[in-house]
Amino acid sequence: MKDKALAAEAVAAPGKNSTGTPLSTKSLVGLSVATLVLLFIAFSPTPAGLPIAGQYMLGILAFSVIIWMLEAVSYPVSAILITTIMAFMLGYAPIAENPAAKMATSKALGMALGGFSNTAWALVGGALFLAAAMTRTGLDKRIALLVLSKVGAKTNRVLMGVIMVGFLLSFLVPSTTARVSCMVPIVMGIILAFDVPLKSRFAGMLMIATAQADSLWNVGIKTAAAQNMVAISFIEKQLGTTISWLDWFVAAAPFSAIMSFVLYFVLMKMMPPETQEIAGGQAIVEKSLAALGPMSLNEKKLLGISLVLLFFWSTEKVLHPFDTATTTITAITLMFMPGIGVMDWKQAQNLIPWGTLVLFGTGISLGSALLSTKGGIWLANWIVTFFGLQSATGFTIIAIMALFLIIIHLGFASATGLAAAIIPIIIAVLQSVDKSQNLNVVGMTMILQYVVSFGMILPVNAPQNMVVYGTDTFEVKDFVRTGIPLTIVAYVLILLMSSTYWTWLGHVVLPGK
């Protein structure tokens, strides 16, 4: 259990990895394979219509995907490595407009660091500080215990309570790992207090629900996950538009709500608890809640700031012109102000997964460079030709690309990394389709971004999965056998809503419309 917990910590908090570790076989193989693929792509004969800089970026993209899939190095280290490679390779690449001149490393490094000046990066940073404040004050724990104290001691109602907590915390804690990390000790306390075995179906069901509920609401709420911010960033930069918090919620929340019910029935069917009711269960939760005592002043202040922030998020473009990033940064500023704030810098800095911020910024830079060097556009045209998407309908494209995303996600441990690698390509693919199809590129990109959060089959598909796996309450096979039907239903629901609800909203245009 200890080894699993350490592994979970390494995935969930990449900024905490130790230094000076010996080169493992896994790292050696991963780096070797990634480097060979990079060199092969970069120095192969250049296809027609593909600038050399774009060819280099395709090689860097392949390198990035391989080291992320094989976890050859930690995510923060991979981000630094990718930045360095981009600086040197693009620095010596000819400029598309003037092939006789080189881009120069200074300009290439600026391109590699461009993601760190993006408003989406600032939003993710703000979200991590909000999550840190929740952890520091204990407000997230109080909310979780309060919900669980109301559901009763029947095992099915406890499951409902865990799913409901995942839903509520998604509004207030914009970090999936932080939400799950808050829930794990609470749920473990319930399991231990109920005196049920750690390897029982009841314990495993609750832990799997903790991770999966948060994954599902990563889809429903724009600010719930960093990968959504990656998509928003590319949509803003490449398509010149943005998606408000409310627009995202209206489109995605019904999907997450339906899937939350599906999650409940799948877990109750696949992992039925050994008993229907735990004696004294509700009293145990209420005792834990009472032990917290009355709300502290900092909890009250943070709750007030969070609710005001949620109001500004949900009324963006309706009651005011302020974007999500700006209102979030303003809230963070208030959180640090003397007298108003809830923590100081010293208290916050140790609670921030800085590695996540580094990875996020590099991910945006990678995608942006892929598009600006025309590498992404060339790859998109190839994909369109290969899959015969030139005259495909919006529904067909979603069906094919969503299935592709589900399959490729099996090799990724980071939805942020997956979004950074694939969303620019998706945008380019949608733009390459015959204009007569009248596709809503923004709407379809948003829908396919939902699928990026489908890391529901393997524990290694998402940090939150690894956090709950570290509790040793279930086996990998339990996660797989519940995750597969959940993913299948989610895929079918994507297709169903693409032909109905999202068509009504105008995000998908059906033939003849």
Secondary structure, 3 states (H helix, E strand, C coil): CHHHHHHHHHHHCHHHCCCCCCCCHHHHHHHHHHHHHHHHHHHCCCCCCCCHHHHHHHHHHHHHHHHHHHCCCCHHHHHHHHHHHHHHHHHCCEECCEEEEECCHHHHHHHHCHHHHCHHHHHHHHHHHHHHHHHHHCHHHHHHHHHHHHCCCEHHHHHHHHHHHHHHHHHHCCCHHHHHHHHHHHHHHHHHHCCCCCCCHHHHHHHHHHHHHHHHHHHHCHHHCHHHHHHHHHHHHHHCCCCCHHHHHHHHHHHHHHHHHHHHHHHHHHCCCCCCECCCHHHHHHHHHHHCCCCCHHHHHHHHHHHHHHHHHHCECCCECCCHHHHHHHHHHHHHCCCCCCCCHHHHHCCCCHHHHHHHHHHHHHHHHHHHCCHHHHHHHHHHHHCCCCCCCHHHHHHHHHHHHHHHHCCCCCHHHHHHHHHHHHHHHHHHCCHHHCCCHHHHHHHHHHHHCCCCCCHHHCHHHHHHHCCCCCCHHHHHHHHHHHHHHHHHHHHHHHCCHHHHCCCCCCCCC
